[in-house]
Amino acid sequence: MARVVITDRIPDEGIELLSADHDVVIGTPGQDLTELVRGADAVLTMLADQVDDALLDAAGDHLRIVANVAVGYNNVDVAACDRRGVVVTNTPKVLTDATADLAFALLLMVTRRCGEGERLIRAGQPWAWGMNFMVGAGLQSRTLGIIGAGQIGRAVGRRAKAFGMNIVYSGRRSLPSDTTESLGARRLDVPELLATADVVTLHCPYVPADRPDSTHHLIGAAELASMKPTAYLINTARGAIVDEDALVRALADGTIAGAGLDVFEHEPRVHPGLLALENVVLLPHLGSATVETRTAMAVLAAQNVLAVLAGREPVTPVPVPTN
């Protein structure tokens, strides 16, 4: 019977799969993870858990898999795991629609000033309908720019297409021809996309600054300045893809019209400058937060653990970096 450590509680369906044949230990918020993982054969981690040399050393030689319960895995030192023969897995695909829904919800909230309107009502401020009262921006015939046209980016594109938007995208490779045709999408490099789009939505992975393919602060002061003053930025990927200091300045001085954020550069801390602005919608990392999606993520992570402990290939292994 293997020792399986889950750093925080996951939906019961995932726990039940693991506990049928293995000893499952569940951590609590704020617990010292280096103590929790000692002697573990498998660890299920959350996106806020840092899996580094210290944690791996604490786990010891029995550790065989780190199953990250997220599609992103920038919190895991994959190379360090590989050096120790530890498999890393993630949970892609199962959260595509939930995250795309939320990205589009942010898009609608900021362009139609829904956050501002709700705050006004809750504050008990006087208001009356008027032709010029809280007028927002429509989406029909506008251009959506998708940076990172993977599964989630394409799903957002499908939603935008249904709203009558034009689609442009940037990515490491071109989309399949059938997808390009169905979306009517054009591929642009990032500078041209930023200058063209009425809404820019981020769906690329976070890659640290020390990597040649880094996406750290991919959107900074220069990139924001290249966008239309009527444009909006949406981020449901990772907070550090955007330079938040630069974003606060751009939102405050009208460089861009607004932003919708589900992720933050120093999460869970939110830049105080963002809190003071009306033209930004702020959500506490809710991209995958539906019962169905979180359950599917837990089950997939558990299936990965069971496969590795049984000597099989996991369902969704993370590739080892080559540079």
C-alpha positions in Angstrom: 0.0 0.0 0.0 1.5 3.3 -1.1 1.5 6.5 0.8 -0.4 9.2 -1.2 -0.3 12.8 0.0 -2.9 15.3 -1.2 -1.8 18.8 -0.2 -5.3 20.1 0.2 -8.7 18.5 0.0 -10.0 17.6 -3.4 -13.5 16.4 -4.4 -14.4 13.1 -2.8 -14.5 11.2 -6.1 -10.7 11.6 -6.5 -10.0 10.7 -2.8 -12.2 7.5 -3.1 -10.3 6.3 -6.2 -7.0 6.7 -4.3 -8.0 5.4 -0.9 -9.4 2.1 -2.3 -5.9 0.6 -2.5 -3.6 3.2 -0.9 -3.0 5.1 2.3 -4.2 8.7 1.7 -3.1 11.6 3.8 -4.8 15.0 3.2 -3.1 18.3 4.2 -4.6 21.4 5.6 -4.1 25.0 4.5 -1.0 26.5 5.9 0.6 23.1 6.8 4.3 22.7 6.3 4.5 20.7 3.1 8.0 19.5 3.7 6.7 17.7 6.7 3.5 16.5 5.1 5.2 14.8 2.1 7.9 12.9 4.0 7.9 9.3 2.9 5.3 9.8 0.2 5.1 7.6 -2.9 2.9 10.1 -4.7 1.9 13.7 -4.1 -1.1 15.5 -5.5 -0.3 19.2 -5.6 -2.3 22.4 -6.1 -1.2 25.3 -8.3 -0.1 27.4 -5.3 2.2 24.6 -4.0 5.9 25.1 -4.9 7.5 21.8 -5.9 11.2 22.4 -5.7 14.4 20.7 -4.5 13.5 21.3 -0.9 10.1 19.6 -1.2 11.5 16.8 -3.3 14.3 16.2 -0.9 11.8 16.1 2.0 9.7 13.6 0.2 12.6 11.2 -0.2 13.6 8.4 -2.5 10.2 6.7 -2.5 8.5 9.5 -4.4 7.4 8.4 -7.9 4.9 11.0 -9.1 3.9 14.6 -8.6 0.3 15.0 -9.9 -0.5 18.7 -10.3 -4.2 19.3 -10.1 -4.1 22.1 -12.7 -3.4 22.4 -16.4 -0.5 24.8 -15.8 2.6 23.5 -14.0 4.8 26.5 -13.6 4.8 25.8 -9.8 6.6 22.5 -10.4 10.3 22.2 -11.1 9.9 19.6 -13.8 13.6 19.3 -14.4 14.3 18.7 -10.7 11.6 16.0 -10.7 13.1 14.3 -13.8 16.6 14.2 -12.2 15.1 12.2 -9.4 13.1 9.9 -11.7 9.8 11.5 -10.5 7.0 11.7 -13.1 5.0 15.0 -13.3 1.4 15.1 -14.6 -1.2 17.8 -15.0 -4.9 18.0 -15.7 -5.5 19.4 -19.2 -8.6 19.3 -21.4 -11.1 18.8 -18.5 -11.1 22.5 -17.6 -11.2 23.9 -21.1 -14.9 24.9 -21.3 -15.1 26.2 -17.7 -12.1 28.5 -18.2 -13.2 29.7 -21.6 -16.6 30.5 -20.1 -15.0 32.6 -17.4 -12.7 34.4 -19.8 -15.8 35.3 -21.8 -17.6 36.3 -18.7 -14.8 38.7 -17.9 -14.9 40.0 -21.4 -18.6 40.8 -21.1 -18.3 42.2 -17.6 -15.6 44.7 -18.5 -16.9 45.8 -21.9 -20.4 46.3 -20.6 -19.3 47.8 -17.3 -21.1 45.2 -15.3 -18.7 45.3 -12.3 -19.1 49.1 -12.1 -22.9 48.8 -12.3 -23.1 46.2 -9.6 -20.8 48.2 -7.2 -23.0 51.3 -7.8 -26.2 49.4 -6.9 -24.7 47.7 -3.8 -23.3 51.0 -2.6 -26.8 52.4 -2.6 -25.8 55.3 -4.9 -28.6 57.1 -6.7 -29.1 56.3 -10.4 -31.6 56.7 -13.2 -31.8 55.2 -16.7 -30.4 57.6 -19.3 -29.1 57.4 -22.9 -25.6 58.1 -21.7 -25.7 56.2 -18.4 -22.9 53.6 -18.1 -22.5 53.1 -21.8 -20.1 50.3 -22.6 -18.7 48.7 -25.8 -20.4 46.2 -28.1 -18.7 43.1 -29.5 -20.3 42.6 -32.9 -17.7 43.0 -35.7 -15.0 43.8 -33.2 -11.7 41.8 -33.2 -10.7 39.3 -30.6 -6.9 38.7 -30.3 -6.0 35.4 -28.8 -2.4 35.0 -27.5 -1.9 31.2 -27.0 -4.4 29.4 -29.2 -4.4 26.1 -27.4 -7.5 24.3 -26.3 -8.7 27.1 -24.0 -7.9 29.9 -26.5 -9.7 28.1 -29.3 -12.7 27.6 -27.0 -12.8 31.3 -26.3 -12.6 31.9 -30.0 -15.7 29.8 -30.6 -17.6 31.8 -28.1 -16.4 35.0 -29.6 -17.4 33.8 -33.1 -21.0 33.2 -31.8 -21.0 36.9 -30.7 -20.1 38.1 -34.1 -16.5 38.9 -33.4 -13.6 38.5 -35.8 -10.7 36.3 -34.6 -7.0 36.8 -34.8 -4.5 34.7 -32.9 -0.8 34.3 -32.2 0.9 31.0 -31.3 3.9 28.9 -31.8 2.2 27.1 -34.7 -0.7 27.6 -37.0 -4.1 26.2 -36.1 -5.4 23.2 -38.1 -7.0 24.3 -41.3 -10.5 23.1 -40.2 -10.2 25.2 -37.0 -9.0 28.2 -38.9 -11.9 27.9 -41.4 -14.5 27.4 -38.7 -13.3 30.4 -36.7 -12.3 32.5 -39.7 -9.1 33.1 -37.8 -6.0 34.8 -39.0 -2.6 34.2 -37.5 -0.6 37.3 -36.6 2.6 37.9 -34.7 2.1 39.4 -31.2 3.0 43.0 -32.1 0.5 43.1 -35.0 -2.2 41.3 -32.9 -1.8 43.9 -30.1 -2.2 46.7 -32.5 -5.2 45.1 -34.3 -7.4 43.6 -31.6 -10.2 45.3 -29.7 -10.0 42.7 -27.0 -6.8 40.8 -26.2 -7.2 37.5 -24.2 -4.2 35.6 -22.8 -4.1 31.8 -22.8 -0.4 31.1 -23.1 1.5 29.1 -20.4 3.7 31.0 -17.9 7.4 30.4 -18.6 9.9 31.9 -16.2 12.1 34.8 -17.1 15.3 32.7 -17.2 14.0 30.6 -20.1 14.6 31.5 -23.7 10.9 31.0 -24.4 9.9 33.1 -21.4 6.4 34.6 -21.2 7.2 36.5 -18.0 5.8 40.1 -18.4 5.0 39.2 -22.0 2.5 42.1 -21.7 4.4 45.2 -20.3 4.4 48.9 -20.8 5.4 48.8 -24.4 2.9 46.2 -25.4 0.1 48.0 -23.6 1.1 51.2 -25.3 0.8 49.5 -28.7 -2.8 48.5 -28.1 -5.8 50.7 -29.1 -6.9 53.1 -26.4 -10.4 51.5 -26.8 -9.0 48.0 -26.3 -9.4 45.6 -23.4 -7.1 43.0 -21.9 -8.4 39.7 -20.4 -6.1 37.3 -18.4 -7.2 33.9 -17.2 -3.8 32.3 -17.8 -1.2 33.3 -15.1 -0.7 36.6 -13.4 3.0 37.1 -14.1 2.4 37.1 -17.9 1.4 40.7 -17.3 3.5 43.4 -15.7 0.9 44.6 -13.1 2.7 47.9 -12.4 2.5 48.7 -16.1 -1.1 47.6 -16.3 -2.2 49.8 -13.4 -0.6 52.8 -15.2 -2.2 51.9 -18.5 -5.6 51.6 -17.0 -5.3 54.8 -14.9 -4.1 57.0 -17.8 -6.4 55.6 -20.5 -3.7 53.8 -22.5 -6.2 51.0 -22.7 -9.9 51.0 -21.9 -10.1 48.3 -19.4 -9.1 44.8 -18.2 -10.6 41.6 -16.8 -8.3 39.6 -14.5 -8.8 36.2 -12.9 -5.1 35.8 -12.0 -2.5 38.0 -10.4 1.2 38.4 -10.5 1.7 37.9 -6.7 -1.4 35.8 -6.1 -3.3 35.9 -3.7 -2.1 39.4 -3.2 -3.8 41.9 -5.6 -2.0 45.0 -6.7 -3.5 47.9 -4.6 -3.5 50.1 -7.7 -6.0 47.7 -9.3 -8.4 47.8 -6.4 -8.7 51.6 -6.8 -9.8 51.4 -10.5 -13.3 51.1 -11.9 -12.3 49.9 -15.4 -11.0 46.6 -14.3 -12.9 43.4 -13.2 -11.2 41.3 -10.6 -12.0 37.7 -9.8 -10.2 35.3 -7.3 -8.9 32.7 -9.7 -12.2 31.1 -10.6 -11.4 29.8 -14.0 -12.0 26.1 -13.3 -14.3 26.6 -10.3 -17.3 24.5 -11.3 -18.3 21.4 -9.4 -18.1 19.4 -12.6 -14.7 20.7 -13.6 -13.0 20.4 -10.2 -14.4 16.9 -9.9 -13.0 15.9 -13.3 -9.6 17.5 -12.4 -9.4 15.5 -9.2 -10.4 12.2 -10.9 -7.8 12.7 -13.7 -5.0 13.5 -11.1 -6.0 10.4 -9.2 -5.9 8.3 -12.4 -2.4 9.6 -13.1 -1.3 8.5 -9.7 -2.8 5.1 -9.9 -1.3 4.5 -13.3 2.3 5.4 -12.1 2.0 3.4 -8.9 0.9 0.4 -10.9 3.8 0.7 -13.3 1.8 2.1 -16.2 2.2 5.3 -18.2 0.1 8.2 -16.8 -2.8 9.6 -18.8 -1.4 13.2 -19.0 2.4 13.4 -18.4 4.1 16.7 -18.5 7.0 16.9 -20.9 10.5 17.4 -19.5 12.1 20.7 -20.7 15.0 20.3 -23.1 16.6 23.6 -22.4 
